Structures are given as structure tokens and as C-alpha cells.
Amino acid sequence: MIVFNIESAKELEEIIERAIQKVLSDKKSAEPTKDSLYNRKQAAEYLDISLGTLHTHTKKGRIRGQRIGSRLLYRKSDLDNATTATTK
């Protein structure tokens, strides 16, 4: 059991505010970066398309994939570029 010795409501407010700021800061660092790598399923979900459509776009060169060993991965920046290219 944790016991807090809090003198005032202001002190409690400051403790809660610091805890919230720490959680938000941790969440921001966990967000995908511009060059995060997505597997096929994640890429299809990100683009809101089926795996078959992702395969077709990859084969036709509309979406660029990166082979790493036997895995085909997609950079987030490449997925973003593919969506902007199709909307133009």
C-alpha cells in the first residue's frame, strides 16, 4: 500500500499533472517515426486496403517495399508518398 503525505490540494494537483505529463511524453516517444518499418499486414491496415491490393500496388511499383531477408517491409514515408501520389 502506498501512503501519500499531501499537505494541500495544490500539491496533489501538481503530482497528478507531473504524472500525466510523463505518460504523454512516453506515449509520444512510442509513436511511429517517419521511417518506421511496417510489415505487410500493418502497411495494408495503415493504408486501409486489402493485402491483395497492397501486393498489386507493390508489384506495379506504386508502393515501394524493402526486402530484409525473406521479409517484405514498408517504410512509413514510402506509404505516405504513395498515398499523396495517388491523390494528385
N, C-alpha and C positions, 0 to 999 in steps of 0.2 A: 504494500500500500504506500502511495506517495502522499506526503503531507506538505502542503504549501503554507508558508507563513507570509500572508499577504496583508500589508498594512492598510491599503486603500483600494477603491475601485479603479483608480487611475493606474496603479501598479499592475493590477490584474489585466487591465486593458492593454498596457504596454507588453506584457508577457504574451498575450494572445496575438497581438499584432506582429511581434517578432516571430512567433511560431508560424503564422500564416505566410509571412514574407519568406521564410525558409522553405516551406512547402512549395510555394510558387517558383522560387528560384531553382529548386531541384527539378521541378516539372519542366521548366524552360530548357534546362541542360539535357533533358531526356528527349526533347523533340528532335525529329529528323533534321539533319543538316542538308545543305544544298546538294551534296554529293553522297547522301546515304544510298546504300545499295538495297534494292528490293528484289525478292525472288519473284518468280512468275505469278504466283497467286497474289502476292502483295501488290505487284505492279498492276495486275488486272483490277483488283479492288480499288486501288488509288485512281485509276482512270475510269472506273465504273464501266468496264467492258468484260466480255467473257474471255476465258483462256484461249478459245479458238480464234477470236478476233485479235487478241494480242499476238498470237502465233502468226496470223496472216500479215499483220502490220510489221512484225519483225522480219518476216521473210521478204516482204516487198521493200524493206529499207526505210519505212516510215517511222519506225521506232528502233532506236539503236540499243542492242543488248551487248553485254560484256561477258565473254566466256571466262570463267575462272575454274579451271579444272574441268569437271564434267557439268558444272552448274552454269546456267544462263542467268545472269543478274542484270538489273537495270538501274542506272543512276537516276536519282530523283530529278536532277537537272535535265537529263535526256527526256524523261517522261513529260516534264513541264514544257520543254521545247517542242515536243511532238504535239502537245495539245494546242500550243499557240500557233504552230504551223498549219494545223487543220482548221483553225477558226479564222484565219486570214482570208 
